[in-house]
Amino acid sequence: MLNTTNETIELPILVKLGGSVITEKDKEFVAREETIRRLADEIASSQKPVIVVHGAGSFGHGVAAKYELSYGTREPHQFRMFSFLRTQMDELRLLVSRALFDVGLRPFPIQPSAIFITMNGEVFQFDDHALLHALRLGYTPVLHGDAVLDYAQGSSILSGDTIIQLLAKFLGLEKVIFVSDVEGIYDKDPKLHSDAELLRNLKLPDVMRLIKSDSVGGSTYKDVTRGMKGKLESILPILDAHCEVAIINGNRDGALYNVLIGADEHGTFISPR
């Protein structure tokens, strides 16, 4: 349970909708709207309190990489493309939020760049008031990776995974579900090796071993958050916060619903202990 200003509310499950699942990888600024609607329906059907954090996918990674927005805004064209990237993320957040609304939930879209400011790429300020009050009132907060202002370099890219790390620690969450484009973590890349084995149950030491390995496999989607190895590294702080992690295939009908209700079937499930 989460205690806020002497009021106790049920801990939400944090669901990360990966950009590779909700957008077309090879088509800039094209959302997979049917998939978004199905995932929204699975969230609603579970009847579980949820925080949704979604990735940028093709709405953000290409622009961020091309114009090097992770490293700041110095040139006039970078300031303009920072604004463009911000508007694109607003558009994707609206699509996800509208899908959640259409299935009967009460989404509360939160623009991360309005509540986070970084310093040299690291989170420096975080205004949590709206998020906490939205949870208190029974809304479903919707956040995402975003282009944010930076006190030192003008701008930076705040990944959805970093937001999840902060929320897992700050809210004391017990479960985070990463909705990816593969079944989970493999011992080697399944798109390159037909004998790749899905790793079903892992613990913190296993994750650390995999990070050091060159063979770890998973999503091959290239983005500014460094693919599956970057994903594993981002999971470490979540596990350190004593939070369980599941990685599932969002392209499999019902996978998200089953994990939300505790009927684990497909995926990789990681215990912090």
GULONU-268071 format. One record per residue (C-alpha): residue number from 0; residue in one letter; x, y, z. Coordinates in steps of 0.1 Angstrom, whole numbers, plus 5000, padded with zeros to 4 digits. Layout:
(site NUM, 'a', (X, Y, Z))
...
END
This chain:
(site 0, 'm', (5000, 5000, 5000))
(site 1, 'l', (5011, 5036, 4992))
(site 2, 'n', (5008, 5061, 5020))
(site 3, 't', (5005, 5097, 5009))
(site 4, 't', (4997, 5125, 5033))
(site 5, 'n', (4983, 5100, 5058))
(site 6, 'e', (4961, 5084, 5032))
(site 7, 't', (4967, 5048, 5021))
(site 8, 'i', (4960, 5037, 4986))
(site 9, 'e', (4966, 5004, 4967))
(site 10, 'l', (5000, 5002, 4951))
(site 11, 'p', (4996, 5004, 4913))
(site 12, 'i', (5014, 4981, 4889))
(site 13, 'l', (5036, 5000, 4865))
(site 14, 'v', (5032, 4990, 4828))
(site 15, 'k', (5059, 5001, 4803))
(site 16, 'l', (5045, 5000, 4768))
(site 17, 'g', (5076, 4997, 4746))
(site 18, 'g', (5080, 5020, 4717))
(site 19, 's', (5088, 4990, 4695))
(site 20, 'v', (5053, 4976, 4703))
(site 21, 'i', (5031, 5007, 4700))
(site 22, 't', (5048, 5024, 4670))
(site 23, 'e', (5060, 5012, 4636))
(site 24, 'k', (5097, 5006, 4638))
(site 25, 'd', (5105, 5016, 4602))
(site 26, 'k', (5079, 5043, 4597))
(site 27, 'e', (5085, 5076, 4615))
(site 28, 'f', (5056, 5090, 4635))
(site 29, 'v', (5033, 5060, 4627))
(site 30, 'a', (5015, 5045, 4657))
(site 31, 'r', (5002, 5009, 4659))
(site 32, 'e', (4968, 5020, 4669))
(site 33, 'e', (4951, 4986, 4669))
(site 34, 't', (4978, 4972, 4692))
(site 35, 'i', (4975, 5002, 4715))
(site 36, 'r', (4937, 4997, 4717))
(site 37, 'r', (4942, 4959, 4725))
(site 38, 'l', (4967, 4966, 4752))
(site 39, 'a', (4945, 4993, 4767))
(site 40, 'd', (4916, 4968, 4768))
(site 41, 'e', (4938, 4942, 4785))
(site 42, 'i', (4948, 4968, 4812))
(site 43, 'a', (4911, 4977, 4817))
(site 44, 's', (4900, 4940, 4818))
(site 45, 's', (4925, 4932, 4846))
(site 46, 'q', (4908, 4957, 4869))
(site 47, 'k', (4942, 4965, 4885))
(site 48, 'p', (4954, 5000, 4894))
(site 49, 'v', (4981, 5009, 4869))
(site 50, 'i', (5006, 5036, 4860))
(site 51, 'v', (5013, 5036, 4822))
(site 52, 'v', (5047, 5047, 4809))
(site 53, 'h', (5052, 5044, 4772))
(site 54, 'g', (5082, 5046, 4750))
(site 55, 'a', (5089, 5070, 4721))
(site 56, 'g', (5095, 5045, 4694))
(site 57, 's', (5095, 5059, 4659))
(site 58, 'f', (5079, 5091, 4672))
(site 59, 'g', (5111, 5101, 4691))
(site 60, 'h', (5142, 5080, 4687))
(site 61, 'g', (5151, 5090, 4652))
(site 62, 'v', (5148, 5127, 4658))
(site 63, 'a', (5166, 5126, 4691))
(site 64, 'a', (5195, 5107, 4675))
(site 65, 'k', (5197, 5127, 4643))
(site 66, 'y', (5199, 5160, 4660))
(site 67, 'e', (5218, 5148, 4691))
(site 68, 'l', (5193, 5162, 4715))
(site 69, 's', (5205, 5139, 4743))
(site 70, 'y', (5236, 5161, 4744))
(site 71, 'g', (5219, 5195, 4746))
(site 72, 't', (5207, 5223, 4724))
(site 73, 'r', (5233, 5246, 4711))
(site 74, 'e', (5224, 5254, 4675))
(site 75, 'p', (5192, 5271, 4663))
(site 76, 'h', (5180, 5240, 4644))
(site 77, 'q', (5184, 5219, 4676))
(site 78, 'f', (5161, 5242, 4696))
(site 79, 'r', (5135, 5239, 4668))
(site 80, 'm', (5138, 5201, 4666))
(site 81, 'f', (5135, 5199, 4704))
(site 82, 's', (5101, 5217, 4701))
(site 83, 'f', (5092, 5193, 4673))
(site 84, 'l', (5101, 5163, 4693))
(site 85, 'r', (5080, 5176, 4722))
(site 86, 't', (5049, 5180, 4700))
(site 87, 'q', (5054, 5145, 4686))
(site 88, 'm', (5055, 5130, 4721))
(site 89, 'd', (5023, 5149, 4730))
(site 90, 'e', (5006, 5133, 4700))
(site 91, 'l', (5016, 5098, 4709))
(site 92, 'r', (5006, 5103, 4746))
(site 93, 'l', (4972, 5115, 4734))
(site 94, 'l', (4968, 5083, 4713))
(site 95, 'v', (4976, 5061, 4743))
(site 96, 's', (4955, 5081, 4767))
(site 97, 'r', (4925, 5081, 4743))
(site 98, 'a', (4927, 5043, 4739))
(site 99, 'l', (4926, 5039, 4777))
(site 100, 'f', (4897, 5063, 4780))
(site 101, 'd', (4878, 5044, 4753))
(site 102, 'v', (4879, 5012, 4773))
(site 103, 'g', (4865, 5028, 4804))
(site 104, 'l', (4895, 5039, 4823))
(site 105, 'r', (4903, 5074, 4836))
(site 106, 'p', (4936, 5083, 4821))
(site 107, 'f', (4955, 5112, 4835))
(site 108, 'p', (4981, 5122, 4809))
(site 109, 'i', (5012, 5138, 4824))
(site 110, 'q', (5038, 5156, 4803))
(site 111, 'p', (5072, 5145, 4818))
(site 112, 's', (5089, 5177, 4805))
(site 113, 'a', (5066, 5197, 4827))
(site 114, 'i', (5075, 5178, 4860))
(site 115, 'f', (5111, 5168, 4854))
(site 116, 'i', (5142, 5190, 4848))
(site 117, 't', (5177, 5175, 4844))
(site 118, 'm', (5212, 5187, 4850))
(site 119, 'n', (5238, 5173, 4826))
(site 120, 'g', (5213, 5146, 4817))
(site 121, 'e', (5206, 5135, 4852))
(site 122, 'v', (5172, 5141, 4870))
(site 123, 'f', (5176, 5173, 4891))
(site 124, 'q', (5140, 5183, 4898))
(site 125, 'f', (5109, 5162, 4901))
(site 126, 'd', (5075, 5177, 4910))
(site 127, 'd', (5054, 5147, 4922))
(site 128, 'h', (5023, 5165, 4934))
(site 129, 'a', (5000, 5159, 4904))
(site 130, 'l', (5011, 5123, 4900))
(site 131, 'l', (5004, 5115, 4937))
(site 132, 'h', (4971, 5133, 4937))
(site 133, 'a', (4960, 5116, 4905))
(site 134, 'l', (4967, 5082, 4921))
(site 135, 'r', (4948, 5092, 4952))
(site 136, 'l', (4918, 5101, 4931))
(site 137, 'g', (4919, 5068, 4912))
(site 138, 'y', (4932, 5080, 4879))
(site 139, 't', (4955, 5061, 4856))
(site 140, 'p', (4986, 5083, 4851))
(site 141, 'v', (5002, 5082, 4817))
(site 142, 'l', (5038, 5092, 4812))
(site 143, 'h', (5065, 5086, 4786))
(site 144, 'g', (5101, 5091, 4776))
(site 145, 'd', (5104, 5127, 4767))
(site 146, 'a', (5127, 5156, 4756))
(site 147, 'v', (5131, 5177, 4787))
(site 148, 'l', (5148, 5209, 4797))
(site 149, 'd', (5183, 5207, 4812))
(site 150, 'y', (5198, 5234, 4834))
(site 151, 'a', (5234, 5229, 4821))
(site 152, 'q', (5230, 5219, 4785))
(site 153, 'g', (5196, 5232, 4775))
(site 154, 's', (5180, 5199, 4768))
(site 155, 's', (5183, 5161, 4773))
(site 156, 'i', (5164, 5130, 4767))
(site 157, 'l', (5147, 5115, 4798))
(site 158, 's', (5140, 5079, 4790))
(site 159, 'g', (5108, 5061, 4801))
(site 160, 'd', (5131, 5036, 4819))
(site 161, 't', (5146, 5063, 4840))
(site 162, 'i', (5112, 5075, 4850))
(site 163, 'i', (5103, 5039, 4859))
(site 164, 'q', (5134, 5037, 4881))
(site 165, 'l', (5124, 5068, 4900))
(site 166, 'l', (5088, 5057, 4904))
(site 167, 'a', (5097, 5022, 4916))
(site 168, 'k', (5119, 5036, 4943))
(site 169, 'f', (5098, 5066, 4952))
(site 170, 'l', (5064, 5049, 4953))
(site 171, 'g', (5078, 5016, 4967))
(site 172, 'l', (5062, 4997, 4938))
(site 173, 'e', (5061, 4959, 4939))
(site 174, 'k', (5058, 4950, 4902))
(site 175, 'v', (5069, 4965, 4868))
(site 176, 'i', (5059, 4949, 4835))
(site 177, 'f', (5079, 4957, 4804))
(site 178, 'v', (5058, 4951, 4773))
(site 179, 's', (5083, 4944, 4746))
(site 180, 'd', (5084, 4930, 4710))
(site 181, 'v', (5099, 4896, 4720))
(site 182, 'e', (5089, 4869, 4745))
(site 183, 'g', (5115, 4881, 4771))
(site 184, 'i', (5152, 4877, 4777))
(site 185, 'y', (5171, 4850, 4757))
(site 186, 'd', (5205, 4835, 4763))
(site 187, 'k', (5214, 4847, 4728))
(site 188, 'd', (5196, 4868, 4701))
(site 189, 'p', (5166, 4847, 4689))
(site 190, 'k', (5165, 4867, 4656))
(site 191, 'l', (5200, 4855, 4648))
(site 192, 'h', (5201, 4821, 4665))
(site 193, 's', (5174, 4795, 4660))
(site 194, 'd', (5185, 4776, 4692))
(site 195, 'a', (5182, 4806, 4715))
(site 196, 'e', (5166, 4797, 4748))
(site 197, 'l', (5141, 4819, 4766))
(site 198, 'l', (5152, 4826, 4802))
(site 199, 'r', (5119, 4823, 4822))
(site 200, 'n', (5130, 4830, 4858))
(site 201, 'l', (5159, 4851, 4868))
(site 202, 'k', (5173, 4868, 4899))
(site 203, 'l', (5194, 4899, 4904))
(site 204, 'p', (5228, 4880, 4901))
(site 205, 'd', (5216, 4864, 4868))
(site 206, 'v', (5208, 4899, 4854))
(site 207, 'm', (5243, 4911, 4864))
(site 208, 'r', (5259, 4881, 4847))
(site 209, 'l', (5239, 4887, 4815))
(site 210, 'i', (5249, 4923, 4813))
(site 211, 'k', (5285, 4913, 4813))
(site 212, 's', (5278, 4887, 4786))
(site 213, 'd', (5281, 4895, 4749))
(site 214, 's', (5255, 4870, 4739))
(site 215, 'v', (5223, 4883, 4756))
(site 216, 'g', (5194, 4885, 4732))
(site 217, 'g', (5161, 4903, 4729))
(site 218, 's', (5148, 4932, 4710))
(site 219, 't', (5171, 4943, 4681))
(site 220, 'y', (5153, 4976, 4678))
(site 221, 'k', (5181, 5002, 4677))
(site 222, 'd', (5173, 5033, 4697))
(site 223, 'v', (5189, 5059, 4720))
(site 224, 't', (5183, 5037, 4750))
(site 225, 'r', (5206, 5010, 4737))
(site 226, 'g', (5183, 4980, 4731))
(site 227, 'm', (5180, 4950, 4753))
(site 228, 'k', (5214, 4953, 4771))
(site 229, 'g', (5205, 4988, 4780))
(site 230, 'k', (5171, 4975, 4792))
(site 231, 'l', (5189, 4950, 4815))
(site 232, 'e', (5211, 4978, 4829))
(site 233, 's', (5180, 5000, 4835))
(site 234, 'i', (5163, 4971, 4854))
(site 235, 'l', (5191, 4969, 4881))
(site 236, 'p', (5179, 5000, 4900))
(site 237, 'i', (5143, 4987, 4899))
(site 238, 'l', (5154, 4954, 4914))
(site 239, 'd', (5175, 4973, 4940))
(site 240, 'a', (5142, 4989, 4950))
(site 241, 'h', (5129, 4954, 4958))
(site 242, 'c', (5105, 4955, 4928))
(site 243, 'e', (5097, 4924, 4907))
(site 244, 'v', (5101, 4928, 4869))
(site 245, 'a', (5083, 4910, 4840))
(site 246, 'i', (5093, 4912, 4804))
(site 247, 'i', (5066, 4900, 4780))
(site 248, 'n', (5057, 4901, 4743))
(site 249, 'g', (5031, 4928, 4737))
(site 250, 'n', (5023, 4913, 4703))
(site 251, 'r', (5009, 4882, 4719))
(site 252, 'd', (4972, 4886, 4726))
(site 253, 'g', (4964, 4883, 4763))
(site 254, 'a', (5000, 4883, 4775))
(site 255, 'l', (4997, 4916, 4794))
(site 256, 'y', (4963, 4907, 4809))
(site 257, 'n', (4976, 4874, 4822))
(site 258, 'v', (5006, 4889, 4839))
(site 259, 'l', (4985, 4917, 4854))
(site 260, 'i', (4961, 4892, 4870))
(site 261, 'g', (4990, 4870, 4882))
(site 262, 'a', (4984, 4842, 4856))
(site 263, 'd', (5020, 4842, 4843))
(site 264, 'e', (5023, 4822, 4811))
(site 265, 'h', (5049, 4836, 4787))
(site 266, 'g', (5078, 4859, 4794))
(site 267, 't', (5108, 4865, 4816))
(site 268, 'f', (5102, 4871, 4853))
(site 269, 'i', (5129, 4886, 4874))
(site 270, 's', (5129, 4885, 4912))
(site 271, 'p', (5149, 4911, 4932))
(site 272, 'r', (5159, 4884, 4958))
END
